[in-house]
Amino acid sequence: MKAKTKNTLTFTKTLKNTLNNMEKLGDDIYDRITILSNEGNEFADENDFEAAVAKFIEALELIPSPKTDWEAGMWLYASLGDMYHALGQYEVAANNLFDALNCPDGGGNPFVHLRLGECLYELEQKEKAKEHLLQAYMLTGEEIFSDENPKYFNTIKDIV
């Protein structure tokens, strides 16, 4: 797995923009979430996915409940899903990605659909995987698959 893929860099930039535009949490909480998210991203860039998970969980715990009401919840759940995917913990990854889908803008996020489709593929849920991989394709096009294992795009290439 590449440390810094195009999808990861886009994802990181979008996380930063989302945190900058999210509903006010108070300066102290906002600053702490930003710091923890950046630390998580740094660990992810170094392929220390377990340390990244710890930082993203710590940041997520700062968001008021229900966490799925917050845009930052979507990015943190998606970050957790991405890290668990990298660790090969596909069921835990999928659960976090489903949570991300339930957050504001989650359903329209191609990265969330991509990672969720990949996790479902690995969990032998091929039809559900196709749905999410196809959704990622429809939102962004084939380029979202450029840094991914070709087996994921091959799952949908006959229907696109």
N, C-alpha and C positions, 0 to 999 in steps of 0.2 A: 504494500500500500504506500502510495506517495505521501510524504509529509504535508505538502502544500499543493493541493489540486486546485484547479480553477473553481470547482464547486465550493471547496472549503473557503477560498479567499472571498468569493461572492457572498457566501453565507456569513462570514465574519463581518464584512462591510455592512451587510443588511442588519445584522445584530446591533452594530454600533448605531446605525441610523434609527432603528426601532427604539433602542434605549434612550436616544436623544429626544425622540418624539412621544414617548409614552406618557400616559397620564401621570400627574405629579404624585410621587410617593413620599415626598419630603427629601430635602437635599441629602441628608445623612444616608438614608436608605438607597436613594438613587446612586450616590457615589459609591457605596459599598457594593451594590449589584454590578456597577460598571467595572470596578476593580476586580472583583471575583470573576466576572465574565472574561476580562482580558487575561487574567492569570490562567483560566481554563483554556483559552485559545492558545496561549503560549505553550502550555503543557501538550495540547493536541498537536501543535506544530512540531514538537519534539518527540512525537509518538508515545508520550506518556499518558495513555488514555485513562488509566485508573486515577491518576492525579487530576486530570481534567474533569472526570466524573465528580470527584469530591468537590471541586470548585463550583461546578454548575449546580450541584445539589445545594451547596451552601448558599449560592445566589438565589436559587428557587425558593428556599425556605424563607427568604426575606420578603417575598411577594405575598400580599394578603390573600386570604381565601375568599372566594374560589379562585385558584391560580389560573384556571382556564378563562377567566374574564379579562386577563391582561395580555397585551401583545408581547410583553417580555416573557410571559409564561410560555408562549408559543416558541420563542427562540431558545429558551432554556430547555424546554422539553425536547425540541428538535436537536439541540446540541447533545443532550444526554442520549437520545436515540442514535445519533451519529457515533458517539463514543462507544456505546454498547455494541453497535454494529461492527466497529473496528475491532472490538474485543471478541467478536464471535458470539455474543450473548443476544441472539436474535429475538428471542421472546421478550426479554426485558426491553430491548431496543424498540420493538414493535409497540409495546405498551406505552412507552414514552412518546412515540410518534403518533399514536392514536390520540393521546392527550394533546399533542401539538395541533392536530387537525381540529380539535374542539375549541381552540383558542381563536381570538380575532385574527383574521387573515390566514389561518392555517389551511383551510380548504383550497385556497388559491395559491399555495406555495409549492412550486414544482420540486424543490429540494425535499420537502417533507414527503411528498408522494413518491419520489425516487427512492429514498432510503426505506420507506415503509414497504414499497414493492419489493425491494431487494431482500428485506427481512422476511417477508411473507414467502418469497421464492425459496429462501433457505429453510423455512419451516414447512416446506412441501405444500403450501397453500397456493398452488399455481394459479388458480382462477382469480383469487383475490389479488395476487401479485400482479397479474396482467392488468387488472383494473387500475391499480395505482401507478404502474409503470406507464400505461397508456395515458393516464392523466398528466403525468410529468411530461411526457412527449407532447401532448396537446397544448400544454401551457408554455413550453419553451422550445420544443423541437428536438431534433436528434442530438444537438450539441451537448445537452445535459448528460448524455451517456458517454461522452468522449473520454473521460478519465475512469470509467467504470469497466468492470469485467464485461466482455462482449455478450456473455450468456444472458444478461438482463435485457439488452436491446433485442437479442435474437428471440426472446420470448414474445415480443410484440411485432417483430418486423413483418410478419405475414398479414397483419391486420392494419398496418399503417400505410 
